[in-house]
Structure formats: C-alpha cells, structure tokens
C-alpha cells in the first residue's frame, strides 16, 4: 500500500468532510488548520499590519500578540494550532490611536495558558477572515540565544533592515530579540515607525521582541520633548504595578535569565513624571529580590559611563547621571550583566564595582549602533574600556547565549565577523 504524508491524510479527511455535507469534521470536534483555512476568507496585509510578538513576563506560558490595522476589525482574535492550545482563541483588545496625523486601530491579544517548551502556530482572524499561520515557540526554561540590537534610529532604515534580517538568518535559533532604545530617530514620525516594523517583518511575527525606549522616542516632529506616546502604545510589555509608569520599565524571564528593563529618560520625562526615578528604583529593588533565576541582566538605554569629547574639554571622563543613580543598586543586587546603548559605539568595559575596576562587579557592555546614525571619532576612550570596536565604526549586532552555568555576549559586524566576546560563569 502506498504511504501518504500526514498533510495528505489531513487534506483527504477535510475533503471527505466537505463531500459529506461539511459537518462531519466539525461535529466530531476535529478543528484542523487545513479545514479552517478552507472555511475562512484571507485576512490580508491591508488589514493586519506590523504583526508582532511581544515578550511576556513568563514566556513559558504566555505571549502578547499585537498588530495594527487602518480599518476597524469585527471580533478580532488570535487562534492557536498545535500543542495543548490547539483550537483555542483569544480575543484582541482594540484601541484607536492617532499620531503624526495618521489614525489606525491597535490590537492586542494576551495569549495565556501555554505549555512550556512547546511549538505552536497562531494566526489573526476577524469577521470570518483569517490570516497566515505564524510560529510560536514557548520558553522551556533551559539554554537559549537572543539577538541584541543597539540603537536602530536612522535617516534611511535600509541599513537597519539589512542588519536585522541578516542577523536573524545567521542565528535561526534565536528565541527573542532585544532592541536597546532609540528604535526610531523621531518618536512622532509615523513613517519611521512603519519603516522600523517593515525592517523586522518575518522576525517579530515569529519570535518576541523585548523593546526599550530611548530619548528619541520622546521627540515630536518639532524636536521638542513629549511623552513617548507611540512607543507606549506599540509595545504592550509586561506591567510593573504602577499605573503612572506602565510600560516604561518592566521585567521578564527567559530561560535561566531574569531581565530588568529600565527607563533612563528621567531628564526628558521630569515635567510629567518628577518622581519616576525614585519609584523605579523602589520597583527595581523589589523585583530583583524576587528573581529566582541564576542570571540577572539589566537592559538600559542611556549609558552609565561618561566619555570625554575631543572638541569639548569641559566634559570630563567619569560616570553619567544614570550611572550614579543606578550602579550602586546594581552592586547591591548582584547584577551579572549590564547592557546599555545611546552613544552609538561598541565598548566592553569589563567588570566594575563601586565605580572602579573590580571582577566582583557586573560586566558592563555598551552595545553599539544598529542604524546608520554614527559618530565617527566623537568619543575619547574611557579608562575603563577594555575593548573598543574598530574605528570608524559601522553598525553591529550582538548575541546573548545563556544556560544555567554560563552567559556569553558576542558582538558581530554586519557581515557576521565576530569582533568581541565575553563570558560569565557561575
């Protein structure tokens, strides 16, 4: 007897059901992707745009799915296929959002009750139409690799697109990606946000993003500071327990790592949130105290070190306001690794404690630049720098690989050439 594939068998079953009046498969509780695809019209890219997964607090059992649409959708939801969640649906919350003179509908579905270390698919459906299936892999609690992208702000996002897509192709095992703030050059510019999302098309829909917001997310079209309105709506990151500070700072677990994502825009936000730093520091102490993971990693946009600038002798080498505010807390909490951005240069500083070189302190790495806004020759090397990327710098990306015994950070040029590596061991 000639063997047939599983897909052929399922298609045959679906065909028999349709020939028999269409009720057989559904009456027996069989809800197969092939059957559902035949039953629903296509929900295309004209209605579902910038589809993305956003990191949840616990990525073993939950995931946030978001997208945008220029039109209002009827009964929008996310459907699951495969694993324990097969056939489950999750309604999407709708929000109308207007910025930069452009209006759209934002949709957010909280997918919960997933099984750790499971492979599933999801799709968006609304009003009898359904989109394509996309991969959804849950965290198994063990070893994983993440892609880390520094500032992606650009005046032309083609470099960012090539970097992100090439990095994702070289690291197909990446379980999530981190973008270190200043995702766009102007936080109100709708076209720049569209370009950012287009650059990660095919990445953000299949692995979750863990974003930070930087100072450029707070700029309006007139280059005046405002609330980071677009960022706060585009990324439904885990809550931090504060209604006033919601989505500005957060934490999440992946594998053996607890990530703490900080809001370092205290200066930009002081008009609206004068007590932000104090509240965030209290949250940080409480959050890291409850961490049960072997590794604790801080992600912060602004860099804790201050660099001299050759043309500005009044600017002294030392530590930034963010460094003075946060580094003692990192020492106190026993943080393992601190990743920062903002200065558009890659620097490995080694371990620092009590503002001095000390192997007992956290490892500090300034992640570089992923867009095309570069500052060649601007910074004078800091005494604490142990490795500086070749000058003049181009863009770069990083990988973070962790298991319970080791945590490694590697830095790569756009062509995949590795230029630096640092490993921590328990």
KAGI-V50942 format. One record per pair of residues at least 12 apart in sequence whose ideal C-beta (glycine too) atoms are under 10 Angstrom apart, sorted by the first residue. I is the first residue (numbers start at 1). GAP is how many residues later the second one is. Records with the same first field share a line. If there is no record, write none. Layout:
I = GAP ; GAP
This chain:
7 = 26 ; 27
10 = 15 ; 20 ; 22 ; 23 ; 24 ; 25
11 = 21 ; 23 ; 24 ; 27
12 = 22
13 = 12 ; 17 ; 19 ; 21 ; 22
14 = 16 ; 18 ; 19 ; 20 ; 21 ; 22 ; 23 ; 24 ; 25
15 = 19 ; 20 ; 23
17 = 13 ; 15 ; 18 ; 21
18 = 17 ; 20 ; 21
22 = 13 ; 16 ; 17
26 = 13
29 = 58
30 = 57
31 = 48 ; 50 ; 55 ; 56 ; 57
32 = 49 ; 54 ; 55
33 = 46 ; 48 ; 49 ; 53 ; 54 ; 88 ; 90 ; 97 ; 100
36 = 43 ; 45 ; 51 ; 87 ; 89 ; 94 ; 97
37 = 86 ; 93 ; 95 ; 96
39 = 89 ; 91
40 = 39 ; 83 ; 85 ; 86 ; 87 ; 88 ; 89 ; 90 ; 91
41 = 84 ; 86 ; 87 ; 88 ; 89
42 = 87 ; 88 ; 89 ; 90
43 = 26 ; 30 ; 33 ; 80 ; 81 ; 82 ; 83 ; 84 ; 85 ; 86 ; 87 ; 88 ; 89
44 = 85 ; 87 ; 88
45 = 86 ; 87 ; 156
46 = 23 ; 24 ; 25
47 = 20 ; 21 ; 22 ; 23 ; 24 ; 25 ; 26 ; 29 ; 58 ; 77 ; 79 ; 80 ; 82 ; 84
48 = 19 ; 20 ; 21 ; 25 ; 28 ; 59 ; 75 ; 76 ; 77 ; 78 ; 81 ; 82 ; 83 ; 84 ; 157
49 = 18 ; 19 ; 20 ; 21 ; 55 ; 145 ; 148 ; 149 ; 152
50 = 16 ; 17 ; 18 ; 19 ; 54 ; 56 ; 143 ; 144 ; 146 ; 147 ; 148 ; 150 ; 151 ; 154 ; 155 ; 184
51 = 14 ; 15 ; 16 ; 17 ; 56 ; 71 ; 72 ; 73 ; 80 ; 81 ; 83 ; 146 ; 150 ; 151 ; 153 ; 154 ; 155
52 = 12 ; 13 ; 14 ; 15 ; 16 ; 82 ; 145 ; 148 ; 149 ; 151 ; 152 ; 153 ; 154 ; 155 ; 156 ; 157 ; 159 ; 182 ; 183 ; 184
53 = 12 ; 13 ; 58 ; 69 ; 81 ; 82 ; 83 ; 84 ; 123 ; 150 ; 151 ; 152 ; 153 ; 154 ; 155 ; 156
54 = 12 ; 54 ; 56 ; 122 ; 150 ; 154 ; 155 ; 156 ; 157 ; 180 ; 181 ; 182 ; 183 ; 184 ; 198
55 = 84 ; 91 ; 121 ; 122 ; 123 ; 152 ; 153 ; 154 ; 155 ; 156 ; 180 ; 182 ; 183 ; 195 ; 196 ; 197 ; 198 ; 199 ; 204 ; 206
56 = 54 ; 55 ; 56 ; 58 ; 82 ; 83 ; 152 ; 154 ; 180 ; 181 ; 182 ; 196 ; 197 ; 198
57 = 180 ; 181 ; 182 ; 183 ; 193 ; 194 ; 195 ; 196
58 = 54 ; 56 ; 58 ; 80 ; 81 ; 180 ; 194 ; 195 ; 196
59 = 55 ; 57 ; 78 ; 79 ; 80 ; 81 ; 82 ; 85 ; 116 ; 117 ; 149 ; 151 ; 179 ; 193 ; 194 ; 195 ; 196
60 = 54 ; 55 ; 56 ; 57 ; 58 ; 78 ; 79 ; 80 ; 81 ; 193 ; 194 ; 195
61 = 50 ; 51 ; 52 ; 53 ; 54 ; 55 ; 57 ; 77 ; 78
62 = 48 ; 49 ; 50 ; 51 ; 52 ; 76 ; 77 ; 176 ; 190
63 = 15 ; 27 ; 46 ; 47 ; 48 ; 49 ; 51 ; 57 ; 59 ; 73 ; 74 ; 75 ; 76 ; 145
64 = 14 ; 44 ; 45 ; 46 ; 47 ; 48 ; 144 ; 145 ; 171 ; 172 ; 173 ; 174
65 = 12 ; 13 ; 25 ; 27 ; 42 ; 43 ; 44 ; 45 ; 46 ; 57 ; 58 ; 59 ; 69 ; 71 ; 140 ; 143 ; 171
66 = 12 ; 26 ; 27 ; 40 ; 41 ; 42 ; 43 ; 138 ; 143 ; 167 ; 168 ; 169 ; 170
67 = 25 ; 38 ; 39 ; 40 ; 41 ; 42 ; 57 ; 64 ; 130 ; 138
68 = 29 ; 36 ; 37 ; 38 ; 39 ; 125 ; 126 ; 129 ; 165 ; 166
69 = 25 ; 35 ; 36 ; 37 ; 38 ; 55 ; 57
70 = 32 ; 33 ; 34 ; 35
71 = 33 ; 34 ; 55
72 = 22 ; 24 ; 32 ; 33 ; 35 ; 54 ; 55
73 = 19 ; 21 ; 32 ; 34 ; 51 ; 52 ; 53 ; 54 ; 56
74 = 52 ; 53 ; 54 ; 55
75 = 14 ; 16 ; 17 ; 50 ; 51 ; 52 ; 53
76 = 15 ; 16 ; 17 ; 18 ; 29 ; 31 ; 32 ; 33 ; 48 ; 49 ; 50 ; 51
77 = 12 ; 13 ; 14 ; 15 ; 30 ; 32 ; 46 ; 47 ; 48 ; 49 ; 53
78 = 12 ; 13 ; 14 ; 29 ; 30 ; 31 ; 32 ; 33 ; 44 ; 45 ; 46 ; 47 ; 53 ; 56 ; 58
79 = 30 ; 32 ; 42 ; 43 ; 44 ; 45 ; 46 ; 51 ; 52 ; 54
80 = 31 ; 33 ; 34 ; 40 ; 41 ; 42 ; 43 ; 53 ; 56
81 = 39 ; 40 ; 41 ; 42 ; 52 ; 55
82 = 36 ; 37 ; 38 ; 39 ; 40 ; 51 ; 53 ; 54
83 = 31 ; 32 ; 34 ; 35 ; 36 ; 37 ; 38 ; 53 ; 55
84 = 29 ; 30 ; 31 ; 34 ; 36
85 = 26 ; 27 ; 28 ; 29 ; 30 ; 33 ; 35 ; 36 ; 37 ; 51 ; 53
86 = 34 ; 35
88 = 23 ; 24 ; 25 ; 26 ; 32 ; 34
89 = 20 ; 22 ; 36
90 = 19 ; 20 ; 21 ; 22 ; 23 ; 32
91 = 16 ; 18 ; 19
92 = 13 ; 14 ; 15 ; 16 ; 17 ; 18 ; 32 ; 33 ; 34
93 = 13 ; 14 ; 15 ; 16 ; 17 ; 143
94 = 12 ; 13 ; 14
95 = 12 ; 13 ; 138 ; 141
97 = 132 ; 133 ; 136 ; 137
98 = 92 ; 131
99 = 88 ; 89 ; 90 ; 91 ; 94 ; 121 ; 122 ; 130 ; 131 ; 134 ; 135
100 = 86 ; 87 ; 88 ; 89 ; 90 ; 91 ; 92 ; 93 ; 120 ; 121 ; 129 ; 130
101 = 87 ; 89 ; 120
102 = 88 ; 89 ; 91 ; 92
103 = 87
104 = 86 ; 129
106 = 127 ; 128 ; 130
107 = 17 ; 19
108 = 125 ; 127 ; 128
109 = 13 ; 15 ; 127
110 = 126
111 = 25 ; 27
114 = 22 ; 23 ; 24 ; 25
115 = 23 ; 25
116 = 22 ; 23 ; 24 ; 25 ; 26
117 = 20 ; 21 ; 22 ; 23 ; 24 ; 25
118 = 18 ; 19 ; 20 ; 21 ; 22
119 = 16 ; 17 ; 18 ; 19
120 = 13 ; 14 ; 15 ; 16 ; 17 ; 18
121 = 12 ; 13 ; 14 ; 15 ; 85
122 = 12 ; 13 ; 14 ; 83 ; 84
124 = 81
131 = 74
132 = 73
134 = 68 ; 70 ; 71 ; 72
135 = 70 ; 71 ; 72
136 = 69 ; 70 ; 71 ; 72
137 = 38 ; 39 ; 69 ; 70 ; 71
138 = 37
139 = 36 ; 37 ; 69 ; 113 ; 114 ; 115 ; 116
140 = 35 ; 115
141 = 112 ; 113 ; 114 ; 115 ; 152 ; 263
142 = 113 ; 114 ; 260 ; 261 ; 262
143 = 30 ; 32 ; 112 ; 113 ; 258 ; 259 ; 260 ; 261 ; 262 ; 263
144 = 29 ; 30 ; 31 ; 32 ; 110 ; 111 ; 112 ; 113 ; 256 ; 257 ; 258 ; 259
145 = 26 ; 27 ; 28 ; 29 ; 30 ; 31 ; 110 ; 254 ; 255 ; 256 ; 257 ; 263 ; 265
146 = 25 ; 28 ; 29 ; 30 ; 31 ; 32 ; 61 ; 62 ; 64 ; 108 ; 109 ; 111 ; 113 ; 151 ; 252 ; 253 ; 254 ; 255 ; 256 ; 263
147 = 17 ; 20 ; 21 ; 23 ; 24 ; 27 ; 28 ; 29 ; 30 ; 31 ; 32 ; 56 ; 60 ; 62 ; 250 ; 251 ; 252 ; 253 ; 265
148 = 19 ; 26 ; 28 ; 29 ; 30 ; 31 ; 32 ; 62 ; 151 ; 191 ; 193 ; 217 ; 219 ; 220 ; 222 ; 248 ; 249 ; 250 ; 251 ; 252 ; 261 ; 262 ; 263
149 = 14 ; 15 ; 18 ; 28 ; 29 ; 30 ; 31 ; 34 ; 50 ; 51 ; 60 ; 62 ; 192 ; 218 ; 219 ; 220 ; 221 ; 222 ; 246 ; 247 ; 248 ; 249
150 = 13 ; 28 ; 29 ; 30 ; 31 ; 32 ; 151 ; 189 ; 190 ; 191 ; 192 ; 193 ; 194 ; 195 ; 196 ; 216 ; 217 ; 218 ; 219 ; 220 ; 221 ; 245 ; 246 ; 247 ; 248 ; 261
151 = 28 ; 29 ; 30 ; 31 ; 32 ; 33 ; 34 ; 61 ; 63 ; 65 ; 150 ; 190 ; 191 ; 192 ; 193 ; 216 ; 217 ; 218 ; 219 ; 220 ; 222 ; 244
152 = 12 ; 27 ; 28 ; 29 ; 30 ; 31 ; 32 ; 33 ; 40 ; 43 ; 44 ; 47 ; 48 ; 62 ; 189 ; 217 ; 218 ; 219 ; 220 ; 221 ; 243
153 = 28 ; 29 ; 30 ; 31 ; 32 ; 33 ; 34 ; 39 ; 43 ; 61 ; 62 ; 63 ; 64 ; 191 ; 216 ; 217 ; 218 ; 219 ; 220
154 = 28 ; 29 ; 30 ; 31 ; 38 ; 41 ; 42 ; 45 ; 215 ; 216 ; 217 ; 218 ; 219 ; 241
155 = 30 ; 37 ; 216 ; 217 ; 218
156 = 39 ; 215 ; 216
157 = 27 ; 28 ; 34 ; 35 ; 37 ; 38 ; 39 ; 40 ; 41 ; 42 ; 214 ; 215
158 = 37 ; 41 ; 214
159 = 40 ; 210 ; 211 ; 212 ; 213 ; 214 ; 215 ; 235 ; 236 ; 255
160 = 19 ; 23 ; 24 ; 35 ; 36 ; 38 ; 39 ; 40 ; 209 ; 210 ; 211 ; 212 ; 235
161 = 34 ; 35 ; 37 ; 38 ; 39 ; 40
162 = 37 ; 233 ; 252
163 = 36 ; 206 ; 207 ; 208 ; 209 ; 231 ; 232 ; 233 ; 234 ; 249 ; 250 ; 251
164 = 13 ; 15 ; 32 ; 35 ; 36 ; 37 ; 38 ; 39 ; 40 ; 206 ; 233
165 = 34 ; 35 ; 36 ; 37 ; 38
166 = 231 ; 246 ; 248 ; 249 ; 250
167 = 36 ; 203 ; 229 ; 230 ; 231 ; 232 ; 245 ; 247 ; 249
168 = 32 ; 34 ; 35 ; 36 ; 38 ; 39 ; 229
169 = 33 ; 34 ; 247
170 = 227 ; 229 ; 242 ; 245 ; 246
171 = 226 ; 228 ; 230 ; 239 ; 241 ; 245
173 = 226 ; 228
174 = 29 ; 32 ; 33 ; 225 ; 226 ; 227
175 = 32 ; 33 ; 79 ; 80
176 = 28 ; 31 ; 32 ; 33 ; 34 ; 76 ; 78 ; 79 ; 83 ; 224
177 = 23 ; 26 ; 27 ; 30 ; 31 ; 32 ; 33 ; 34 ; 220
178 = 30 ; 31 ; 32 ; 33 ; 34 ; 81 ; 83 ; 119 ; 121 ; 161 ; 189 ; 220 ; 222
179 = 17 ; 21 ; 25 ; 30 ; 31 ; 32 ; 33 ; 34 ; 35 ; 56 ; 120 ; 122 ; 162 ; 191
180 = 30 ; 31 ; 32 ; 34 ; 81 ; 119 ; 120 ; 121 ; 159 ; 160 ; 161 ; 162 ; 186 ; 187 ; 188 ; 189 ; 190 ; 218
181 = 30 ; 31 ; 32 ; 33 ; 34 ; 35 ; 36 ; 50 ; 80 ; 81 ; 82 ; 83 ; 84 ; 118 ; 119 ; 120 ; 121 ; 159 ; 160 ; 161 ; 186
182 = 30 ; 31 ; 32 ; 33 ; 34 ; 35 ; 37 ; 119 ; 120 ; 159 ; 160 ; 162 ; 187 ; 188 ; 189 ; 191
183 = 13 ; 14 ; 16 ; 17 ; 26 ; 28 ; 29 ; 30 ; 31 ; 33 ; 34 ; 47 ; 48 ; 51 ; 52 ; 187 ; 188
184 = 12 ; 29 ; 30 ; 32 ; 33 ; 35 ; 46 ; 47 ; 187
185 = 31 ; 32 ; 34 ; 186 ; 187 ; 188
186 = 30 ; 31 ; 32 ; 33 ; 34 ; 35 ; 36 ; 37 ; 44
187 = 26 ; 27 ; 28 ; 29 ; 30 ; 31 ; 32 ; 33 ; 34 ; 38 ; 39 ; 40 ; 41 ; 42 ; 43 ; 44 ; 45
188 = 29 ; 30 ; 31 ; 32 ; 33 ; 34 ; 35 ; 36 ; 38 ; 40 ; 41 ; 42
189 = 27 ; 30 ; 31 ; 32 ; 41
190 = 31 ; 40
192 = 24 ; 38
193 = 24 ; 37 ; 38 ; 41
196 = 15 ; 38 ; 175
197 = 37
199 = 171 ; 172
208 = 44 ; 46
209 = 26 ; 28
210 = 25 ; 27 ; 28 ; 40 ; 42 ; 44 ; 49 ; 51 ; 89
211 = 20 ; 23 ; 24 ; 26 ; 36 ; 39 ; 50 ; 88
212 = 19 ; 23 ; 25 ; 36 ; 37 ; 38 ; 49 ; 50 ; 51 ; 52 ; 53 ; 87 ; 88 ; 89 ; 90 ; 127 ; 128 ; 129
213 = 15 ; 17 ; 18 ; 19 ; 21 ; 22 ; 24 ; 34 ; 35 ; 36 ; 48 ; 50 ; 51 ; 52 ; 55 ; 88
214 = 14 ; 17 ; 49 ; 50 ; 51 ; 54 ; 86 ; 87 ; 88 ; 127 ; 128
215 = 13 ; 49 ; 50 ; 52 ; 53 ; 54 ; 86 ; 87 ; 127
216 = 12 ; 15 ; 49 ; 52 ; 85 ; 126 ; 157
217 = 12 ; 13 ; 14 ; 15 ; 17 ; 48 ; 51 ; 84
218 = 13 ; 47 ; 49 ; 50 ; 51
219 = 49
225 = 40 ; 42 ; 43 ; 44 ; 45 ; 46 ; 47
226 = 42 ; 43 ; 45 ; 46
227 = 21 ; 41 ; 42 ; 44 ; 45 ; 46
228 = 19 ; 20 ; 35 ; 37 ; 40 ; 41
231 = 16 ; 17
232 = 14 ; 15 ; 16
233 = 14
234 = 13
235 = 12 ; 15
237 = 12 ; 13 ; 14 ; 15 ; 24
238 = 12 ; 13 ; 14 ; 15 ; 23
240 = 21 ; 23 ; 39 ; 40 ; 43 ; 44 ; 47
241 = 38 ; 42 ; 45 ; 46
242 = 34 ; 37 ; 38 ; 40 ; 41
244 = 28 ; 29 ; 31 ; 32 ; 35
245 = 18 ; 24 ; 28 ; 30 ; 31 ; 34 ; 35 ; 38
247 = 16
248 = 13 ; 14 ; 15 ; 17 ; 21 ; 25 ; 28 ; 31 ; 32
249 = 12 ; 13 ; 14 ; 15 ; 27 ; 30 ; 31 ; 34 ; 35 ; 38 ; 50 ; 51
250 = 12 ; 13 ; 33 ; 37 ; 49
251 = 32 ; 33 ; 36 ; 37 ; 39 ; 40 ; 45 ; 47 ; 48
253 = 38 ; 39 ; 40
254 = 39 ; 43 ; 146 ; 148
255 = 38 ; 39 ; 40 ; 146 ; 147 ; 148 ; 149 ; 152
256 = 36 ; 37 ; 38 ; 39 ; 146 ; 147 ; 148 ; 149 ; 150 ; 151 ; 170
257 = 34 ; 36 ; 37 ; 38 ; 39 ; 40 ; 79 ; 80 ; 143 ; 145 ; 146 ; 147 ; 150
258 = 29 ; 30 ; 32 ; 33 ; 34 ; 35 ; 36 ; 37 ; 38 ; 39 ; 40 ; 77 ; 78
259 = 32 ; 34 ; 36 ; 37 ; 38 ; 39 ; 40 ; 78 ; 80 ; 141
260 = 23 ; 24 ; 27 ; 28 ; 31 ; 36 ; 37 ; 38 ; 39 ; 40 ; 70 ; 73 ; 75 ; 78
261 = 36 ; 37 ; 38 ; 39 ; 40
262 = 18 ; 19 ; 21 ; 22 ; 36 ; 37 ; 38 ; 39 ; 40 ; 60 ; 63 ; 64 ; 76 ; 78
263 = 13 ; 14 ; 17 ; 37 ; 38 ; 39
264 = 13 ; 16 ; 35 ; 36 ; 37 ; 38 ; 39 ; 40 ; 56 ; 57 ; 58 ; 59 ; 61 ; 62 ; 76 ; 77 ; 78
265 = 36 ; 37 ; 57
266 = 12 ; 14 ; 36 ; 55 ; 56 ; 59
267 = 35 ; 54 ; 55
277 = 44 ; 45 ; 48 ; 49
278 = 47
280 = 45 ; 46
281 = 44 ; 45 ; 47 ; 48
284 = 14 ; 42 ; 45 ; 46 ; 48 ; 49 ; 51
285 = 44 ; 47 ; 48
287 = 46
288 = 41 ; 42 ; 44 ; 45 ; 46 ; 47
289 = 44
291 = 42 ; 43
293 = 43 ; 109 ; 111
294 = 42 ; 108 ; 109 ; 110 ; 111 ; 112 ; 113 ; 132
295 = 40 ; 41 ; 42 ; 105 ; 107 ; 108 ; 109 ; 111 ; 112 ; 129 ; 131
296 = 34 ; 37 ; 38 ; 39 ; 40 ; 41 ; 42 ; 66
297 = 38 ; 39 ; 40 ; 41 ; 42 ; 65 ; 66 ; 103 ; 105 ; 110 ; 112 ; 127
298 = 28 ; 31 ; 32 ; 35 ; 37 ; 38 ; 39 ; 40 ; 41 ; 42 ; 64 ; 66
299 = 38 ; 39 ; 40 ; 41 ; 42 ; 68
300 = 22 ; 23 ; 26 ; 30 ; 38 ; 39 ; 40 ; 41 ; 42
301 = 21 ; 38 ; 39 ; 40 ; 41 ; 66
302 = 18 ; 19 ; 20 ; 21 ; 24 ; 38 ; 39 ; 40 ; 41
303 = 16 ; 17 ; 19 ; 20 ; 35 ; 36 ; 37 ; 38 ; 39 ; 40 ; 42 ; 44 ; 46 ; 61 ; 63 ; 64 ; 79
304 = 15 ; 16 ; 17 ; 18 ; 19 ; 20 ; 21 ; 22 ; 23 ; 26 ; 34 ; 36 ; 45 ; 48 ; 51 ; 58 ; 60 ; 62
305 = 12 ; 13 ; 14 ; 15 ; 17 ; 18 ; 22 ; 35 ; 38 ; 42 ; 44 ; 47 ; 50 ; 59 ; 61 ; 74 ; 77 ; 78 ; 79 ; 80
306 = 12 ; 13 ; 14 ; 15 ; 16 ; 17 ; 18 ; 37 ; 76
307 = 13 ; 36 ; 38 ; 40 ; 59 ; 71 ; 72 ; 73 ; 74 ; 75 ; 78
308 = 70 ; 71 ; 72 ; 73 ; 74
309 = 66 ; 68 ; 69 ; 70 ; 71
310 = 67 ; 68 ; 69 ; 70
311 = 66 ; 67
312 = 66 ; 68
315 = 65
317 = 62 ; 63 ; 64 ; 65 ; 66 ; 67
318 = 37 ; 64 ; 65 ; 66
319 = 33 ; 36 ; 63 ; 65
320 = 20 ; 22 ; 23
322 = 18 ; 20
323 = 15 ; 17 ; 29 ; 32 ; 41
324 = 31
326 = 12 ; 14
327 = 25 ; 26 ; 27 ; 28 ; 34 ; 35 ; 37
328 = 25 ; 26 ; 27
330 = 22 ; 23 ; 31 ; 32 ; 34
331 = 21 ; 22 ; 23 ; 24 ; 27 ; 29 ; 30 ; 31
333 = 29
334 = 26 ; 27 ; 28
335 = 26 ; 27 ; 28 ; 29
336 = 15 ; 25 ; 26 ; 27 ; 66 ; 71 ; 88 ; 90
337 = 14 ; 25 ; 26 ; 27 ; 28 ; 63 ; 65 ; 70 ; 72 ; 85 ; 87
338 = 14 ; 23 ; 24 ; 25 ; 26 ; 27 ; 28
339 = 24 ; 25 ; 26 ; 27 ; 28 ; 59 ; 61 ; 70
340 = 24 ; 25 ; 26 ; 27
341 = 25 ; 26 ; 27 ; 28 ; 29
342 = 24 ; 25 ; 27
343 = 23 ; 24 ; 25 ; 26 ; 32 ; 35 ; 36
344 = 22 ; 23 ; 24 ; 25 ; 26 ; 27 ; 29 ; 30 ; 31 ; 32 ; 34 ; 35 ; 49 ; 51
345 = 21 ; 22 ; 23 ; 24 ; 29 ; 30 ; 31 ; 33 ; 34 ; 36 ; 40 ; 43 ; 44 ; 46 ; 48 ; 51
346 = 19 ; 20 ; 21 ; 22 ; 23 ; 41 ; 42 ; 43 ; 44 ; 47 ; 49 ; 50 ; 52 ; 65 ; 67 ; 73 ; 74
347 = 17 ; 18 ; 19 ; 20 ; 21 ; 32 ; 34 ; 35 ; 37 ; 38 ; 39 ; 40 ; 41 ; 42 ; 64 ; 73
348 = 15 ; 16 ; 17 ; 18 ; 36 ; 37 ; 38 ; 39 ; 40 ; 41 ; 61 ; 63 ; 71 ; 72 ; 73 ; 74
349 = 12 ; 13 ; 14 ; 15 ; 16 ; 17 ; 33 ; 34 ; 35 ; 36 ; 37 ; 38 ; 73
350 = 12 ; 13 ; 14 ; 15 ; 34 ; 35 ; 36 ; 37 ; 72
351 = 12 ; 13 ; 33 ; 35 ; 71 ; 73
352 = 12 ; 32
355 = 29
356 = 28
357 = 26 ; 27 ; 29
362 = 62
363 = 23 ; 44 ; 46 ; 59 ; 60 ; 61
364 = 20 ; 21 ; 22 ; 58
365 = 21 ; 22 ; 33 ; 35 ; 44 ; 46 ; 55 ; 57
366 = 13 ; 16 ; 19 ; 22 ; 23
367 = 29 ; 30 ; 31 ; 42 ; 44
368 = 21 ; 25 ; 26 ; 27 ; 28 ; 29 ; 30 ; 43 ; 44 ; 45 ; 51 ; 52
369 = 20 ; 24 ; 25 ; 26 ; 27 ; 28
370 = 25 ; 26 ; 27 ; 28 ; 44
371 = 24
372 = 22 ; 23
373 = 22
374 = 18 ; 19 ; 20 ; 21
375 = 17 ; 18
376 = 15 ; 16 ; 17 ; 18
377 = 14 ; 15 ; 16
378 = 14 ; 15
379 = 12 ; 14
386 = 34 ; 36
387 = 24 ; 32 ; 33 ; 34 ; 35
388 = 31 ; 32
389 = 22 ; 24 ; 30 ; 31
390 = 23 ; 27 ; 29
393 = 20
394 = 19 ; 20 ; 21
395 = 18 ; 19
396 = 15 ; 16 ; 17 ; 18 ; 21 ; 23 ; 24
397 = 13 ; 14 ; 15 ; 16 ; 17 ; 19
398 = 12 ; 13 ; 14 ; 22 ; 23
399 = 12 ; 13 ; 19 ; 22
401 = 22
402 = 22
403 = 23
404 = 22
405 = 19 ; 20 ; 21
406 = 17 ; 18 ; 19 ; 20
407 = 15 ; 16 ; 17 ; 18 ; 19
408 = 13 ; 14 ; 15 ; 16 ; 17
409 = 12 ; 13 ; 14 ; 15
410 = 12 ; 13
